[in-house]
Amino acid sequence: MDTELLRTFLEVTKTRHFGRAADNLFLTQSAVSFRIRQLETQLGNDLFSRQRGNVHLTAAGERLQPYAEAILQTWGRARQDVALTESLNQQVTIGASPMFWEFDGISDWVSRIYQHVEGLALRLESIPRQSLAKQLLDKSVDVAITSEPPKIENLQVTKVRDYQLQLVTKDKGCTMEQLKSLPLVYLDWGTRFSVEHSRIVELQKTPIMHTHSSKMALEFLINNKGVGFLPSPVVAASVQESLLFPVEDAPVMEQSLYLVWREDSEKADMLEAMLAVPFNQIIESV
């Protein structure tokens, strides 16, 4: 199967619009339509319901989407693996939810890996939190970065950092009692966070923004009235510059960041060298 057909399918899936998909892929709209028809012919099913101003996936299209994403990810890894040279002789894929790639310290850690580990080619993948365990087990990902390590046998888990989630707002001196009048920004930080958040009576309201992006939540709170929990490494500079302020008498949620990988990985030697590079100088096996 032509991977460009799958790439086009995913772009239309994302934009829900043939014209916008064409612009993003630098193609004509007729070329995008032709590729989708080719794919539908090969699969023997319609993938999109086409109504004027309303393009959406059929049941067959919804079933194809996770396979298309997995095929393109695997193909990308294969192309990079095949292209390895004598100086770059092994590829390691690190997977994390998109919000963790915005996390302070991760880019510095990746840079230190390149400085200390020879022959390593890294591939960084943004992966939904609920898919990390599956991709570790099927070897689509070699190492995962997560705040909620899966409790599965044969996975090695190492804690690399402790941090806090702080309740912040742009209003100086705000108390918990005053939160009732402030819109809620909800940064989706996982199951444990969701449970703890649900226990705070003052925050039980419909969010004005629900996001997986720390950066989006941060910028919204700096520029608008609102309140929400943000990771301390993300919010530290804004608090120091008095752009945001911790809510007085608010609870602070303690969190940790972990690296997870398969104990039986065939890349064990390279992983050990890579994981020996300190992440914020904290390495603690659990």
C-alpha positions as CSV (number, residue, x, y, z in Angstrom):
1,M,0.0,0.0,0.0
2,D,1.2,3.5,-0.8
3,T,2.0,5.2,2.5
4,E,1.1,8.6,0.9
5,L,-2.5,7.4,0.6
6,L,-2.5,6.8,4.4
7,R,-0.8,10.1,5.0
8,T,-3.5,11.9,3.0
9,F,-6.3,9.9,4.8
10,L,-4.9,11.0,8.2
11,E,-4.7,14.7,7.1
12,V,-8.3,14.7,5.9
13,T,-9.2,12.9,9.2
14,K,-7.5,15.7,11.2
15,T,-8.8,18.7,9.2
16,R,-12.3,17.2,8.3
17,H,-11.9,19.2,5.1
18,F,-10.5,18.2,1.7
19,G,-9.4,21.7,0.8
20,R,-7.5,22.4,4.0
21,A,-5.9,18.9,3.8
22,A,-4.8,19.8,0.3
23,D,-3.2,23.0,1.5
24,N,-1.4,21.3,4.3
25,L,-0.1,18.6,1.9
26,F,0.8,21.1,-0.9
27,L,-1.5,19.2,-3.2
28,T,-4.6,20.2,-5.2
29,Q,-8.0,19.3,-3.8
30,S,-8.6,17.0,-6.8
31,A,-5.4,15.1,-6.0
32,V,-6.5,14.6,-2.4
33,S,-9.9,13.4,-3.5
34,F,-8.2,11.0,-6.0
35,R,-6.0,9.6,-3.3
36,I,-8.9,9.0,-0.9
37,R,-10.9,7.3,-3.7
38,Q,-7.8,5.0,-4.5
39,L,-7.6,4.0,-0.8
40,E,-11.3,3.4,-0.6
41,T,-11.1,1.2,-3.7
42,Q,-8.2,-0.8,-2.3
43,L,-10.1,-1.4,1.0
44,G,-13.5,-1.8,-0.5
45,N,-15.2,0.6,1.8
46,D,-16.1,4.3,2.0
47,L,-13.8,6.0,4.6
48,F,-15.6,9.4,4.7
49,S,-19.1,10.6,4.6
50,R,-19.1,13.6,2.3
51,Q,-21.8,16.1,2.9
52,R,-21.4,19.8,2.0
53,G,-19.5,21.4,4.8
54,N,-19.5,18.2,6.9
55,V,-16.8,15.6,6.2
56,H,-16.6,12.9,8.8
57,L,-15.3,9.4,9.2
58,T,-17.5,6.4,8.5
59,A,-17.3,3.4,10.8
60,A,-14.7,1.8,8.4
61,G,-12.7,5.1,8.5
62,E,-12.7,5.0,12.3
63,R,-11.4,1.5,12.3
64,L,-8.7,2.3,9.8
65,Q,-7.3,5.4,11.7
66,P,-5.3,3.6,14.4
67,Y,-3.8,1.2,11.8
68,A,-2.9,4.1,9.5
69,E,-1.1,5.9,12.4
70,A,0.7,2.7,13.4
71,I,1.8,1.9,9.8
72,L,3.2,5.4,9.2
73,Q,5.0,5.4,12.5
74,T,6.6,2.0,11.8
75,W,7.5,3.1,8.3
76,G,9.2,6.2,9.6
77,R,11.2,4.2,12.1
78,A,12.1,1.7,9.4
79,R,13.4,4.4,7.0
80,Q,15.5,5.9,9.8
81,D,16.8,2.5,10.9
82,V,17.8,1.6,7.3
83,A,19.6,4.9,6.9
84,L,21.8,4.4,9.9
85,T,25.5,4.7,9.3
86,E,28.7,3.6,11.0
87,S,28.7,6.8,13.1
88,L,25.0,6.5,13.9
89,N,24.6,2.8,14.4
90,Q,21.5,2.4,16.6
91,Q,18.1,4.1,16.8
92,V,16.2,4.5,20.0
93,T,12.6,5.7,20.0
94,I,11.3,7.7,23.0
95,G,7.6,8.1,23.4
96,A,5.7,10.6,25.6
97,S,2.3,12.3,25.7
98,P,2.5,15.7,23.9
99,M,2.3,17.6,27.2
100,F,5.6,16.1,28.4
101,W,7.6,17.3,25.4
102,E,6.7,20.8,26.7
103,F,8.1,19.9,30.2
104,D,11.0,21.8,31.5
105,G,14.2,19.7,31.5
106,I,13.4,17.1,28.9
107,S,15.0,19.0,25.9
108,D,18.1,19.5,28.1
109,W,18.2,15.8,28.9
110,V,17.9,14.9,25.2
111,S,20.8,17.3,24.4
112,R,23.0,15.7,27.1
113,I,22.3,12.2,25.7
114,Y,23.6,13.3,22.3
115,Q,26.7,14.7,24.1
116,H,27.5,11.6,26.1
117,V,26.3,8.6,24.0
118,E,28.0,7.9,20.7
119,G,26.4,6.2,17.8
120,L,22.8,7.0,18.9
121,A,20.0,8.2,16.6
122,L,17.0,9.3,18.6
123,R,13.4,9.3,17.4
124,L,10.9,11.3,19.5
125,E,7.3,10.4,19.2
126,S,4.2,12.1,20.6
127,I,1.8,9.3,21.8
128,P,-1.5,9.4,23.6
129,R,-1.1,8.4,27.3
130,Q,-3.4,5.5,26.9
131,S,-1.3,4.0,24.1
132,L,2.1,4.1,25.8
133,A,2.0,0.7,27.4
134,K,0.8,-1.0,24.2
135,Q,3.6,0.6,22.2
136,L,6.2,-0.4,24.7
137,L,5.0,-4.0,24.6
138,D,4.9,-4.2,20.8
139,K,8.3,-2.4,20.6
140,S,7.0,0.6,18.7
141,V,8.6,2.6,21.5
142,D,11.8,1.8,23.3
143,V,11.5,4.2,26.2
144,A,8.4,6.0,27.5
145,I,8.2,9.2,29.6
146,T,5.2,9.3,31.9
147,S,3.8,10.4,35.2
148,E,1.7,7.2,35.5
149,P,3.9,4.1,34.8
150,P,1.9,1.0,33.8
151,K,1.9,-1.8,36.3
152,I,2.9,-4.5,33.9
153,E,5.5,-7.3,34.4
154,N,8.9,-7.1,32.6
155,L,8.8,-3.3,32.4
156,Q,11.6,-1.4,34.1
157,V,10.5,1.8,35.8
158,T,12.9,4.6,36.9
159,K,11.8,7.8,38.7
160,V,13.7,10.7,37.2
161,R,12.1,13.7,38.8
162,D,9.7,14.9,41.5
163,Y,7.6,18.0,40.8
164,Q,4.3,19.7,41.9
165,L,1.1,20.8,40.3
166,Q,0.3,24.3,41.6
167,L,-3.0,26.1,41.4
168,V,-2.3,29.5,39.9
169,T,-4.1,32.6,38.6
170,K,-3.1,36.1,37.4
171,D,-4.9,37.6,40.4
172,K,-2.5,38.3,43.3
173,G,-3.7,37.3,46.7
174,C,-6.5,35.1,45.4
175,T,-7.9,32.6,48.0
176,M,-9.8,29.4,47.6
177,E,-13.0,31.1,48.6
178,Q,-12.6,33.6,45.7
179,L,-12.2,30.8,43.1
180,K,-16.0,30.5,42.7
181,S,-16.0,33.5,40.4
182,L,-13.0,32.5,38.3
183,P,-13.3,30.4,35.1
184,L,-11.6,27.0,35.3
185,V,-8.7,25.9,33.0
186,Y,-8.3,22.1,33.2
187,L,-5.0,20.7,32.2
188,D,-5.6,17.0,31.7
189,W,-2.7,15.4,33.7
190,G,-3.9,11.9,34.0
191,T,-6.1,9.7,36.1
192,R,-4.5,10.4,39.5
193,F,-4.7,14.1,38.9
194,S,-8.4,13.8,37.8
195,V,-9.3,12.0,41.0
196,E,-7.5,14.5,43.3
197,H,-9.0,17.5,41.3
198,S,-12.5,16.1,41.7
199,R,-12.1,16.4,45.5
200,I,-11.6,20.1,45.4
201,V,-15.2,21.5,45.8
202,E,-14.3,25.0,44.6
203,L,-13.1,23.6,41.2
204,Q,-16.2,21.6,40.4
205,K,-17.4,23.6,37.4
206,T,-17.3,23.3,33.6
207,P,-13.9,24.3,32.3
208,I,-13.6,27.3,30.0
209,M,-10.6,25.4,28.5
210,H,-9.8,21.7,28.6
211,T,-6.4,20.9,27.2
212,H,-3.4,18.5,27.2
213,S,-1.0,21.3,26.5
214,S,0.8,23.0,29.4
215,K,1.9,25.8,27.1
216,M,-1.7,26.6,26.0
217,A,-3.0,26.5,29.6
218,L,-0.1,28.7,30.8
219,E,-0.6,31.4,28.1
220,F,-4.3,31.4,28.6
221,L,-4.0,32.0,32.3
222,I,-1.4,34.7,31.8
223,N,-3.7,36.6,29.5
224,N,-7.1,35.9,30.9
225,K,-9.0,35.7,34.2
226,G,-9.0,32.0,35.2
227,V,-7.5,29.4,37.5
228,G,-5.9,26.1,37.0
229,F,-3.3,23.6,38.1
230,L,0.0,23.7,36.2
231,P,3.3,21.8,36.7
232,S,5.8,23.8,38.8
233,P,8.6,23.6,36.2
234,V,6.3,25.1,33.6
235,V,4.9,27.9,35.8
236,A,8.1,28.8,37.8
237,A,9.3,31.6,35.5
238,S,5.8,33.2,35.3
239,V,5.5,33.2,39.1
240,Q,9.0,34.7,39.5
241,E,8.0,37.5,37.0
242,S,4.7,38.1,38.8
243,L,2.7,37.1,35.8
244,L,0.9,34.4,37.7
245,F,0.4,33.8,41.5
246,P,-0.2,30.6,43.5
247,V,-3.7,30.6,45.0
248,E,-3.3,31.1,48.8
249,D,-4.2,28.1,51.0
250,A,-4.6,25.9,47.9
251,P,-3.6,22.2,47.9
252,V,-0.4,21.3,46.1
253,M,-0.4,18.0,44.2
254,E,2.9,16.0,44.4
255,Q,3.8,14.2,41.2
256,S,6.7,12.3,39.7
257,L,8.1,11.7,36.3
258,Y,9.3,8.2,35.2
259,L,11.2,6.5,32.4
260,V,9.8,3.1,31.4
261,W,11.3,0.4,29.1
262,R,11.2,-3.3,28.4
263,E,13.6,-5.4,30.5
264,D,14.2,-7.7,27.6
265,S,14.9,-5.0,25.0
266,E,17.5,-6.0,22.4
267,K,18.8,-2.4,22.7
268,A,19.7,-2.9,26.4
269,D,23.3,-1.8,26.1
270,M,22.4,1.4,24.3
271,L,19.5,2.1,26.7
272,E,21.7,1.7,29.7
273,A,24.2,4.2,28.3
274,M,21.4,6.6,27.4
275,L,19.5,6.2,30.8
276,A,22.7,6.7,32.7
277,V,22.7,10.3,31.6
278,P,21.2,12.1,34.6
279,F,17.7,13.7,34.2
280,N,18.0,16.8,36.4
281,Q,20.6,14.8,38.4
282,I,17.9,12.5,39.8
283,I,17.9,8.7,39.1
284,E,16.0,6.4,41.4
285,S,14.8,2.9,40.4
286,V,11.3,1.9,41.7
